[in-house]
Amino acid sequence: MLIILAFIILFHLAAAILLFVATIHNAWWVVSPPGRDAIYADLWYSCNATCYPVENSHSVEAAYLQAVQATIILATILCCVSFFVFMLQLFSIKQGERFIFAAIIQLLASLCVMISVSIYTAKNKNFHVLSLRQGSYGSSYIVAWVSFPMTLISGLMYLVLRKRK
């Protein structure tokens, strides 16, 4: 039983780390112009040798970008809260009960990740300037998509899991 518990904790921590990396790292969108350094764009900045904020990020046209920013941050926060709730429930619920509250929070985190990355997939051309539109998805975008099934599986494990001795 201790091995299963350690696996669940490590799986949840791996999902949280992936969410942090996807949120913080600046490679959601990569543009490689010929003869110049690659430009990496994340949800807040575009960087090559120096970083500058995403243009028009506070305009009405960038409402999609703001939705992506909000939901990926919310997913990261919910994933961390779910871990702490799981640890609290581990020591407070009675034997045989399920970790429902931690599961609900983790499934909400999974939903936020899916919403965030889906919006970015559908609308990323709307908030990039013309010079950055001919790029491709970067590593942070892929890490965000990988964190979606990990948070979903983690939430489903909490639904199935019962507390034992």
Salt bridges, closest charged atoms under 4 A:
none
